[in-house]
């Protein structure tokens, strides 16, 4: 096959390995099961790549210091420690001049901080709810946003820290929720933003820069027994029973949602594939909520592959499109090296 000889390293955080070290289910909520890693390796191998499972950032560091290298690394590491943890593997690969799939260190560091991300997209003219950052409990008194509000950890994913109490209807509730979040997610502040009561969507995006395109837009509909009005950790973990997913049909709303998502994606500098979450306000205006530049990629349970399947794009085709975007950078590197030689 045309990809024969191209060596692809695979970096990931294996959930079972961290559980074996004593971390909890909630600590490891963003990490991947072995089935996900095996699915990626099998798919890349079928496409002609020579795949080498590396593991997490410490395992990558050990391999690099031994002198191992790869033509490209398929990176889905979320990281365990630090508010810039998703940037650790990309930064290390940059230092060793090894290209990799998905967004770079700057983007991964920025986008894990939801407040700073909102500043960047807002500067690009993208609507996003007004917000405040609570670094310590005393900061609650400085929050002047109108109720109702929504509170969540500034640097978490997979719904961690979000529950039925995340919608805030009084300042007393805000203080209580912020106290709990500051205690449970030490080392990171709380993001408090204006609550949007409208419909919620996630947009899958494939590609980089001007070549980026919306794959599909999926609506998230919470069922009667779900945590109401919030896409919580419980709702995500028990999505088969609590959530209904459906494609947003063609029309003006989808055009508006996908246009905002692509504008956000490009403003942030995201690469290859990921998701943008959006929500409507009480007037039906589309707002940016957050971005996932390292979207889950389990073939059956992750949003990006789910919406791909909904539009008839098989898992191997999805991975192929992601690799096609990343390979453009590898080809440019090879051409530059040939010219220099």
C-alpha positions as YAML, in Angstrom:
chain: A
units: angstrom
residues:
- id: 1
  name: UNK
  ca: [0.00, 0.00, 0.00]
- id: 2
  name: UNK
  ca: [1.06, 3.62, -0.51]
- id: 3
  name: UNK
  ca: [1.71, 4.12, 3.23]
- id: 4
  name: UNK
  ca: [4.11, 1.20, 3.53]
- id: 5
  name: UNK
  ca: [7.29, 2.16, 5.37]
- id: 6
  name: UNK
  ca: [5.76, 5.12, 7.22]
- id: 7
  name: UNK
  ca: [6.29, 4.52, 10.93]
- id: 8
  name: UNK
  ca: [3.48, 5.77, 13.16]
- id: 9
  name: UNK
  ca: [3.93, 5.93, 16.92]
- id: 10
  name: UNK
  ca: [0.77, 5.80, 19.02]
- id: 11
  name: UNK
  ca: [0.65, 7.81, 22.25]
- id: 12
  name: UNK
  ca: [-2.26, 7.41, 24.66]
- id: 13
  name: UNK
  ca: [-3.27, 7.22, 28.32]
- id: 14
  name: UNK
  ca: [-4.50, 3.72, 29.05]
- id: 15
  name: UNK
  ca: [-7.29, 3.92, 31.61]
- id: 16
  name: UNK
  ca: [-6.73, 0.45, 33.05]
- id: 17
  name: UNK
  ca: [-3.06, 1.21, 33.72]
- id: 18
  name: UNK
  ca: [-3.94, 4.29, 35.78]
- id: 19
  name: UNK
  ca: [-6.69, 2.42, 37.62]
- id: 20
  name: UNK
  ca: [-4.13, -0.23, 38.52]
- id: 21
  name: UNK
  ca: [-1.96, 2.53, 40.04]
- id: 22
  name: UNK
  ca: [-4.82, 3.51, 42.35]
- id: 23
  name: UNK
  ca: [-6.41, 6.38, 40.46]
- id: 24
  name: UNK
  ca: [-10.22, 6.48, 40.55]
- id: 25
  name: UNK
  ca: [-12.80, 6.11, 37.79]
- id: 26
  name: UNK
  ca: [-13.44, 9.87, 37.85]
- id: 27
  name: UNK
  ca: [-9.68, 10.62, 37.78]
- id: 28
  name: UNK
  ca: [-9.35, 8.55, 34.61]
- id: 29
  name: UNK
  ca: [-12.63, 9.51, 32.96]
- id: 30
  name: UNK
  ca: [-10.94, 11.07, 29.93]
- id: 31
  name: UNK
  ca: [-8.54, 8.18, 29.30]
- id: 32
  name: UNK
  ca: [-8.88, 5.40, 26.74]
- id: 33
  name: UNK
  ca: [-9.68, 1.74, 27.11]
- id: 34
  name: UNK
  ca: [-7.54, -0.88, 25.38]
- id: 35
  name: UNK
  ca: [-10.30, -1.41, 22.80]
- id: 36
  name: UNK
  ca: [-9.86, 2.15, 21.53]
- id: 37
  name: UNK
  ca: [-6.09, 1.78, 21.19]
- id: 38
  name: UNK
  ca: [-6.46, -1.55, 19.43]
- id: 39
  name: UNK
  ca: [-9.05, -0.13, 17.03]
- id: 40
  name: UNK
  ca: [-6.76, 2.73, 16.04]
- id: 41
  name: UNK
  ca: [-3.76, 0.43, 15.60]
- id: 42
  name: UNK
  ca: [-5.76, -2.07, 13.54]
- id: 43
  name: UNK
  ca: [-7.16, 0.66, 11.30]
- id: 44
  name: UNK
  ca: [-3.81, 2.34, 10.71]
- id: 45
  name: UNK
  ca: [-2.18, -1.01, 10.02]
- id: 46
  name: UNK
  ca: [-4.88, -1.84, 7.46]
- id: 47
  name: UNK
  ca: [-4.07, 1.47, 5.77]
- id: 48
  name: UNK
  ca: [-0.45, 0.41, 5.37]
- id: 49
  name: UNK
  ca: [1.22, 2.20, 8.27]
- id: 50
  name: UNK
  ca: [3.74, 0.47, 10.55]
- id: 51
  name: UNK
  ca: [2.29, 1.16, 14.01]
- id: 52
  name: UNK
  ca: [4.23, 1.18, 17.28]
- id: 53
  name: UNK
  ca: [2.27, 1.49, 20.54]
- id: 54
  name: UNK
  ca: [4.22, 3.90, 22.77]
- id: 55
  name: UNK
  ca: [1.90, 4.78, 25.66]
- id: 56
  name: UNK
  ca: [1.80, 7.88, 27.87]
- id: 57
  name: UNK
  ca: [4.09, 10.89, 28.15]
- id: 58
  name: UNK
  ca: [6.55, 9.20, 30.51]
- id: 59
  name: UNK
  ca: [6.75, 6.14, 28.27]
- id: 60
  name: UNK
  ca: [7.29, 8.43, 25.29]
- id: 61
  name: UNK
  ca: [10.09, 10.27, 27.13]
- id: 62
  name: UNK
  ca: [11.80, 6.98, 27.93]
- id: 63
  name: UNK
  ca: [11.64, 5.87, 24.29]
- id: 64
  name: UNK
  ca: [12.96, 9.21, 23.02]
- id: 65
  name: UNK
  ca: [15.95, 9.20, 25.38]
- id: 66
  name: UNK
  ca: [16.79, 5.71, 24.11]
- id: 67
  name: UNK
  ca: [16.97, 7.16, 20.60]
- id: 68
  name: UNK
  ca: [13.69, 5.80, 19.23]
- id: 69
  name: UNK
  ca: [11.93, 7.86, 16.61]
- id: 70
  name: UNK
  ca: [8.96, 7.75, 14.25]
- id: 71
  name: UNK
  ca: [7.89, 9.42, 11.03]
- id: 72
  name: UNK
  ca: [4.77, 10.67, 12.79]
- id: 73
  name: UNK
  ca: [2.96, 10.12, 16.10]
- id: 74
  name: UNK
  ca: [-0.80, 9.62, 16.40]
- id: 75
  name: UNK
  ca: [-1.34, 11.41, 19.71]
- id: 76
  name: UNK
  ca: [-4.44, 11.04, 21.87]
- id: 77
  name: UNK
  ca: [-2.77, 11.63, 25.28]
- id: 78
  name: UNK
  ca: [-4.90, 13.69, 27.64]
- id: 79
  name: UNK
  ca: [-2.30, 13.85, 30.42]
- id: 80
  name: UNK
  ca: [-2.80, 13.40, 34.16]
- id: 81
  name: UNK
  ca: [-1.13, 16.34, 35.91]
- id: 82
  name: UNK
  ca: [-1.15, 20.11, 35.40]
- id: 83
  name: UNK
  ca: [-3.49, 22.59, 33.77]
- id: 84
  name: UNK
  ca: [-1.50, 22.28, 30.50]
- id: 85
  name: UNK
  ca: [-1.38, 18.48, 30.62]
- id: 86
  name: UNK
  ca: [-2.74, 17.96, 27.09]
- id: 87
  name: UNK
  ca: [0.23, 19.92, 25.73]
- id: 88
  name: UNK
  ca: [2.90, 17.68, 27.28]
- id: 89
  name: UNK
  ca: [3.19, 15.10, 24.51]
- id: 90
  name: UNK
  ca: [3.01, 17.66, 21.66]
- id: 91
  name: UNK
  ca: [5.70, 19.80, 23.34]
- id: 92
  name: UNK
  ca: [7.98, 16.82, 23.78]
- id: 93
  name: UNK
  ca: [7.52, 15.77, 20.16]
- id: 94
  name: UNK
  ca: [8.22, 19.33, 19.03]
- id: 95
  name: UNK
  ca: [11.50, 19.26, 20.95]
- id: 96
  name: UNK
  ca: [12.52, 16.12, 19.05]
- id: 97
  name: UNK
  ca: [11.17, 17.46, 15.73]
- id: 98
  name: UNK
  ca: [8.74, 14.59, 15.27]
- id: 99
  name: UNK
  ca: [5.46, 15.47, 13.49]
- id: 100
  name: UNK
  ca: [2.21, 14.35, 15.10]
- id: 101
  name: UNK
  ca: [-1.50, 14.06, 14.44]
- id: 102
  name: UNK
  ca: [-3.93, 16.57, 15.99]
- id: 103
  name: UNK
  ca: [-3.34, 19.99, 17.49]
- id: 104
  name: UNK
  ca: [-0.01, 21.41, 18.61]
- id: 105
  name: UNK
  ca: [1.24, 22.25, 22.10]
- id: 106
  name: UNK
  ca: [0.05, 25.86, 22.02]
- id: 107
  name: UNK
  ca: [-3.50, 24.90, 21.05]
- id: 108
  name: UNK
  ca: [-3.68, 22.03, 23.54]
- id: 109
  name: UNK
  ca: [-2.48, 24.27, 26.39]
- id: 110
  name: UNK
  ca: [-4.83, 27.10, 25.47]
- id: 111
  name: UNK
  ca: [-7.99, 25.12, 24.88]
- id: 112
  name: UNK
  ca: [-7.86, 23.20, 28.14]
- id: 113
  name: UNK
  ca: [-8.34, 26.57, 29.86]
- id: 114
  name: UNK
  ca: [-11.95, 27.34, 28.97]
- id: 115
  name: UNK
  ca: [-11.78, 31.01, 29.94]
- id: 116
  name: UNK
  ca: [-8.72, 31.82, 27.83]
- id: 117
  name: UNK
  ca: [-10.25, 29.89, 24.94]
- id: 118
  name: UNK
  ca: [-13.37, 32.05, 25.12]
- id: 119
  name: UNK
  ca: [-11.20, 35.19, 25.04]
- id: 120
  name: UNK
  ca: [-9.57, 34.05, 21.79]
- id: 121
  name: UNK
  ca: [-12.77, 33.12, 19.98]
- id: 122
  name: UNK
  ca: [-14.49, 36.29, 21.17]
- id: 123
  name: UNK
  ca: [-11.60, 38.35, 19.76]
- id: 124
  name: UNK
  ca: [-12.30, 36.60, 16.44]
- id: 125
  name: UNK
  ca: [-15.92, 37.80, 16.56]
- id: 126
  name: UNK
  ca: [-17.46, 34.55, 17.79]
- id: 127
  name: UNK
  ca: [-20.37, 34.77, 20.25]
- id: 128
  name: UNK
  ca: [-19.75, 33.07, 23.60]
- id: 129
  name: UNK
  ca: [-21.43, 33.55, 26.99]
- id: 130
  name: UNK
  ca: [-20.04, 36.22, 29.32]
- id: 131
  name: UNK
  ca: [-18.02, 34.65, 32.12]
- id: 132
  name: UNK
  ca: [-16.02, 35.15, 35.29]
- id: 133
  name: UNK
  ca: [-13.19, 33.12, 36.82]
- id: 134
  name: UNK
  ca: [-13.32, 32.13, 40.50]
- id: 135
  name: UNK
  ca: [-9.79, 31.38, 41.73]
- id: 136
  name: UNK
  ca: [-10.77, 31.27, 45.39]
- id: 137
  name: UNK
  ca: [-14.04, 31.39, 47.28]
- id: 138
  name: UNK
  ca: [-13.67, 35.11, 48.02]
- id: 139
  name: UNK
  ca: [-13.93, 35.79, 44.26]
- id: 140
  name: UNK
  ca: [-17.61, 34.80, 44.27]
- id: 141
  name: UNK
  ca: [-18.58, 38.24, 45.55]
- id: 142
  name: UNK
  ca: [-17.06, 39.78, 42.41]
- id: 143
  name: UNK
  ca: [-19.30, 37.80, 40.05]
- id: 144
  name: UNK
  ca: [-21.82, 40.30, 38.66]
- id: 145
  name: UNK
  ca: [-23.28, 38.25, 35.82]
- id: 146
  name: UNK
  ca: [-27.08, 37.94, 35.73]
- id: 147
  name: UNK
  ca: [-28.69, 34.74, 36.95]
- id: 148
  name: UNK
  ca: [-29.07, 31.94, 36.03]
- id: 149
  name: UNK
  ca: [-25.41, 30.94, 35.76]
- id: 150
  name: UNK
  ca: [-23.45, 27.80, 34.94]
- id: 151
  name: UNK
  ca: [-20.35, 26.69, 36.84]
- id: 152
  name: UNK
  ca: [-17.73, 24.11, 35.88]
- id: 153
  name: UNK
  ca: [-14.01, 23.41, 36.34]
- id: 154
  name: UNK
  ca: [-11.88, 25.56, 34.06]
- id: 155
  name: UNK
  ca: [-9.71, 22.71, 32.79]
- id: 156
  name: UNK
  ca: [-11.64, 19.43, 32.70]
- id: 157
  name: UNK
  ca: [-13.44, 17.40, 30.07]
- id: 158
  name: UNK
  ca: [-15.89, 14.50, 29.78]
- id: 159
  name: UNK
  ca: [-18.34, 16.37, 31.99]
- id: 160
  name: UNK
  ca: [-16.09, 16.11, 35.05]
- id: 161
  name: UNK
  ca: [-17.32, 18.47, 37.75]
- id: 162
  name: UNK
  ca: [-20.67, 19.00, 36.05]
- id: 163
  name: UNK
  ca: [-23.83, 17.70, 37.70]
- id: 164
  name: UNK
  ca: [-27.45, 18.61, 38.38]
- id: 165
  name: UNK
  ca: [-26.29, 21.50, 40.61]
- id: 166
  name: UNK
  ca: [-24.18, 23.14, 37.90]
- id: 167
  name: UNK
  ca: [-27.01, 25.42, 36.86]
- id: 168
  name: UNK
  ca: [-26.94, 28.24, 39.41]
- id: 169
  name: UNK
  ca: [-30.11, 30.12, 40.41]
- id: 170
  name: UNK
  ca: [-28.83, 32.16, 43.36]
- id: 171
  name: UNK
  ca: [-25.61, 33.59, 44.74]
- id: 172
  name: UNK
  ca: [-25.86, 31.19, 47.67]
- id: 173
  name: UNK
  ca: [-25.91, 28.27, 45.21]
- id: 174
  name: UNK
  ca: [-22.94, 29.76, 43.36]
- id: 175
  name: UNK
  ca: [-20.90, 29.96, 46.54]
- id: 176
  name: UNK
  ca: [-21.76, 26.37, 47.47]
- id: 177
  name: UNK
  ca: [-20.94, 24.96, 44.04]
- id: 178
  name: UNK
  ca: [-17.70, 26.93, 43.75]
- id: 179
  name: UNK
  ca: [-16.60, 25.71, 47.18]
- id: 180
  name: UNK
  ca: [-17.16, 22.12, 46.13]
- id: 181
  name: UNK
  ca: [-15.41, 22.50, 42.76]
- id: 182
  name: UNK
  ca: [-12.40, 24.28, 44.26]
- id: 183
  name: UNK
  ca: [-12.06, 21.47, 46.80]
- id: 184
  name: UNK
  ca: [-12.51, 18.64, 44.30]
- id: 185
  name: UNK
  ca: [-10.40, 20.08, 41.46]
- id: 186
  name: UNK
  ca: [-7.44, 21.56, 43.28]
- id: 187
  name: UNK
  ca: [-5.03, 23.63, 41.25]
- id: 188
  name: UNK
  ca: [-7.62, 24.98, 38.86]
- id: 189
  name: UNK
  ca: [-10.23, 27.74, 39.14]
- id: 190
  name: UNK
  ca: [-13.95, 27.60, 38.40]
- id: 191
  name: UNK
  ca: [-15.43, 29.05, 35.23]
- id: 192
  name: UNK
  ca: [-18.77, 30.76, 35.83]
- id: 193
  name: UNK
  ca: [-20.71, 31.80, 32.75]
- id: 194
  name: UNK
  ca: [-24.16, 32.94, 31.73]
- id: 195
  name: UNK
  ca: [-26.46, 29.93, 31.44]
- id: 196
  name: UNK
  ca: [-27.87, 29.34, 27.96]
- id: 197
  name: UNK
  ca: [-31.29, 27.62, 27.99]
- id: 198
  name: UNK
  ca: [-31.43, 26.62, 24.31]
- id: 199
  name: UNK
  ca: [-30.64, 23.54, 22.26]
- id: 200
  name: UNK
  ca: [-27.14, 22.02, 22.46]
- id: 201
  name: UNK
  ca: [-25.06, 20.68, 19.57]
- id: 202
  name: UNK
  ca: [-21.61, 19.28, 18.93]
- id: 203
  name: UNK
  ca: [-19.95, 19.81, 15.55]
- id: 204
  name: UNK
  ca: [-17.41, 17.32, 14.26]
- id: 205
  name: UNK
  ca: [-14.65, 18.94, 12.24]
- id: 206
  name: UNK
  ca: [-12.07, 17.37, 9.93]
- id: 207
  name: UNK
  ca: [-9.08, 19.23, 8.56]
- id: 208
  name: UNK
  ca: [-6.85, 22.20, 9.28]
- id: 209
  name: UNK
  ca: [-7.14, 25.90, 8.53]
- id: 210
  name: UNK
  ca: [-8.94, 26.75, 5.31]
- id: 211
  name: UNK
  ca: [-9.19, 23.04, 4.48]
- id: 212
  name: UNK
  ca: [-11.22, 22.33, 7.63]
- id: 213
  name: UNK
  ca: [-14.81, 21.24, 7.05]
- id: 214
  name: UNK
  ca: [-17.73, 20.32, 9.26]
- id: 215
  name: UNK
  ca: [-18.23, 16.56, 9.20]
- id: 216
  name: UNK
  ca: [-21.67, 16.68, 10.81]
- id: 217
  name: UNK
  ca: [-23.63, 18.37, 13.60]
- id: 218
  name: UNK
  ca: [-25.26, 16.26, 16.29]
- id: 219
  name: UNK
  ca: [-27.91, 17.48, 18.71]
- id: 220
  name: UNK
  ca: [-27.76, 16.40, 22.35]
- id: 221
  name: UNK
  ca: [-31.24, 15.82, 23.74]
- id: 222
  name: UNK
  ca: [-31.51, 14.96, 27.43]
- id: 223
  name: UNK
  ca: [-34.21, 12.43, 28.29]
- id: 224
  name: UNK
  ca: [-36.65, 12.73, 31.19]
- id: 225
  name: UNK
  ca: [-34.53, 10.74, 33.68]
- id: 226
  name: UNK
  ca: [-31.30, 12.62, 32.88]
- id: 227
  name: UNK
  ca: [-29.76, 15.44, 34.91]
- id: 228
  name: UNK
  ca: [-31.88, 18.30, 33.64]
- id: 229
  name: UNK
  ca: [-30.51, 21.09, 31.42]
- id: 230
  name: UNK
  ca: [-26.81, 20.14, 31.77]
- id: 231
  name: UNK
  ca: [-24.65, 17.67, 29.83]
- id: 232
  name: UNK
  ca: [-23.23, 16.27, 33.06]
- id: 233
  name: UNK
  ca: [-20.69, 13.57, 33.80]
- id: 234
  name: UNK
  ca: [-23.53, 11.21, 34.72]
- id: 235
  name: UNK
  ca: [-25.40, 11.96, 31.49]
- id: 236
  name: UNK
  ca: [-22.26, 11.26, 29.45]
- id: 237
  name: UNK
  ca: [-21.33, 8.09, 31.33]
- id: 238
  name: UNK
  ca: [-24.88, 6.70, 31.04]
- id: 239
  name: UNK
  ca: [-25.67, 8.21, 27.65]
- id: 240
  name: UNK
  ca: [-27.34, 5.06, 26.31]
- id: 241
  name: UNK
  ca: [-30.13, 5.50, 28.88]
- id: 242
  name: UNK
  ca: [-30.12, 9.27, 29.44]
- id: 243
  name: UNK
  ca: [-29.33, 10.96, 26.14]
- id: 244
  name: UNK
  ca: [-30.72, 10.91, 22.62]
- id: 245
  name: UNK
  ca: [-28.39, 11.91, 19.78]
- id: 246
  name: UNK
  ca: [-29.67, 13.02, 16.38]
- id: 247
  name: UNK
  ca: [-28.20, 14.73, 13.35]
- id: 248
  name: UNK
  ca: [-29.19, 18.33, 12.76]
- id: 249
  name: UNK
  ca: [-30.88, 18.47, 9.37]
- id: 250
  name: UNK
  ca: [-29.85, 20.83, 6.61]
- id: 251
  name: UNK
  ca: [-31.15, 24.38, 6.93]
- id: 252
  name: UNK
  ca: [-30.33, 27.83, 8.22]
- id: 253
  name: UNK
  ca: [-29.70, 26.72, 11.81]
- id: 254
  name: UNK
  ca: [-27.17, 24.10, 10.76]
- id: 255
  name: UNK
  ca: [-25.44, 26.64, 8.52]
- id: 256
  name: UNK
  ca: [-25.17, 29.06, 11.45]
- id: 257
  name: UNK
  ca: [-23.97, 26.38, 13.88]
- id: 258
  name: UNK
  ca: [-21.33, 25.00, 11.52]
- id: 259
  name: UNK
  ca: [-20.15, 28.45, 10.40]
- id: 260
  name: UNK
  ca: [-19.57, 29.45, 14.03]
- id: 261
  name: UNK
  ca: [-17.82, 26.15, 14.76]
- id: 262
  name: UNK
  ca: [-15.47, 26.49, 11.78]
- id: 263
  name: UNK
  ca: [-14.71, 30.11, 12.61]
- id: 264
  name: UNK
  ca: [-13.81, 29.05, 16.15]
- id: 265
  name: UNK
  ca: [-11.72, 26.09, 14.94]
- id: 266
  name: UNK
  ca: [-9.69, 28.28, 12.62]
- id: 267
  name: UNK
  ca: [-9.29, 31.12, 15.11]
- id: 268
  name: UNK
  ca: [-7.87, 28.71, 17.68]
- id: 269
  name: UNK
  ca: [-5.55, 27.01, 15.17]
- id: 270
  name: UNK
  ca: [-6.88, 23.48, 15.75]
- id: 271
  name: UNK
  ca: [-5.70, 20.71, 13.43]
- id: 272
  name: UNK
  ca: [-6.85, 17.49, 11.76]
- id: 273
  name: UNK
  ca: [-10.01, 16.61, 13.71]
- id: 274
  name: UNK
  ca: [-12.00, 17.45, 16.81]
- id: 275
  name: UNK
  ca: [-15.29, 18.87, 18.04]
- id: 276
  name: UNK
  ca: [-16.79, 22.25, 18.84]
- id: 277
  name: UNK
  ca: [-19.67, 22.37, 21.34]
- id: 278
  name: UNK
  ca: [-22.28, 25.10, 20.87]
- id: 279
  name: UNK
  ca: [-25.54, 26.10, 22.50]
- id: 280
  name: UNK
  ca: [-28.41, 28.46, 21.71]
- id: 281
  name: UNK
  ca: [-29.40, 31.32, 23.95]
- id: 282
  name: UNK
  ca: [-33.00, 32.29, 24.75]
- id: 283
  name: UNK
  ca: [-33.18, 34.22, 21.46]
- id: 284
  name: UNK
  ca: [-31.92, 31.31, 19.36]
- id: 285
  name: UNK
  ca: [-28.47, 32.83, 18.79]
- id: 286
  name: UNK
  ca: [-25.63, 30.32, 18.45]
- id: 287
  name: UNK
  ca: [-22.83, 30.55, 21.04]
- id: 288
  name: UNK
  ca: [-19.46, 28.82, 21.33]
- id: 289
  name: UNK
  ca: [-19.23, 26.75, 24.51]
- id: 290
  name: UNK
  ca: [-15.94, 24.87, 24.25]
- id: 291
  name: UNK
  ca: [-13.65, 22.94, 21.92]
- id: 292
  name: UNK
  ca: [-12.21, 19.45, 22.11]
- id: 293
  name: UNK
  ca: [-9.05, 19.30, 19.96]
- id: 294
  name: UNK
  ca: [-8.36, 15.74, 21.18]
- id: 295
  name: UNK
  ca: [-11.83, 14.31, 20.73]
- id: 296
  name: UNK
  ca: [-12.62, 10.78, 21.82]
- id: 297
  name: UNK
  ca: [-12.15, 8.29, 19.02]
- id: 298
  name: UNK
  ca: [-13.63, 5.00, 20.22]
- id: 299
  name: UNK
  ca: [-15.38, 3.53, 17.16]
- id: 300
  name: UNK
  ca: [-18.73, 3.02, 18.90]
- id: 301
  name: UNK
  ca: [-18.92, 5.26, 21.97]
- id: 302
  name: UNK
  ca: [-17.21, 8.55, 21.05]
- id: 303
  name: UNK
  ca: [-19.14, 11.46, 19.56]
- id: 304
  name: UNK
  ca: [-16.94, 12.02, 16.50]
- id: 305
  name: UNK
  ca: [-17.13, 8.41, 15.23]
- id: 306
  name: UNK
  ca: [-20.82, 8.24, 16.18]
- id: 307
  name: UNK
  ca: [-21.74, 11.21, 13.99]
- id: 308
  name: UNK
  ca: [-19.51, 9.85, 11.22]
- id: 309
  name: UNK
  ca: [-21.44, 6.58, 11.27]
- id: 310
  name: UNK
  ca: [-24.71, 8.55, 11.24]
- id: 311
  name: UNK
  ca: [-23.77, 10.11, 7.90]
- id: 312
  name: UNK
  ca: [-22.43, 6.86, 6.45]
- id: 313
  name: UNK
  ca: [-18.70, 7.46, 7.02]
- id: 314
  name: UNK
  ca: [-17.08, 4.26, 8.27]
- id: 315
  name: UNK
  ca: [-14.48, 4.30, 11.03]
- id: 316
  name: UNK
  ca: [-11.59, 3.47, 8.71]
- id: 317
  name: UNK
  ca: [-12.60, 6.28, 6.38]
- id: 318
  name: UNK
  ca: [-12.75, 8.71, 9.31]
- id: 319
  name: UNK
  ca: [-9.25, 7.72, 10.43]
- id: 320
  name: UNK
  ca: [-8.09, 7.98, 6.83]
- id: 321
  name: UNK
  ca: [-9.38, 11.55, 6.58]
- id: 322
  name: UNK
  ca: [-7.67, 12.51, 9.83]
- id: 323
  name: UNK
  ca: [-4.40, 11.03, 8.61]
- id: 324
  name: UNK
  ca: [-4.74, 12.76, 5.23]
- id: 325
  name: UNK
  ca: [-4.87, 16.11, 7.03]
- id: 326
  name: UNK
  ca: [-1.85, 15.31, 9.20]
- id: 327
  name: UNK
  ca: [0.15, 13.83, 6.31]
- id: 328
  name: UNK
  ca: [0.09, 17.18, 4.53]
- id: 329
  name: UNK
  ca: [2.46, 18.46, 7.23]
- id: 330
  name: UNK
  ca: [4.70, 15.41, 6.90]
- id: 331
  name: UNK
  ca: [4.89, 15.84, 3.14]
- id: 332
  name: UNK
  ca: [5.84, 19.50, 3.55]
- id: 333
  name: UNK
  ca: [8.59, 18.47, 5.99]
- id: 334
  name: UNK
  ca: [9.93, 15.87, 3.57]
- id: 335
  name: UNK
  ca: [9.93, 18.38, 0.70]
- id: 336
  name: UNK
  ca: [11.76, 20.96, 2.84]
- id: 337
  name: UNK
  ca: [14.40, 18.42, 3.83]
- id: 338
  name: UNK
  ca: [14.89, 17.42, 0.19]
- id: 339
  name: UNK
  ca: [15.43, 21.05, -0.82]
- id: 340
  name: UNK
  ca: [17.88, 21.59, 2.05]
- id: 341
  name: UNK
  ca: [19.85, 18.50, 1.03]
...
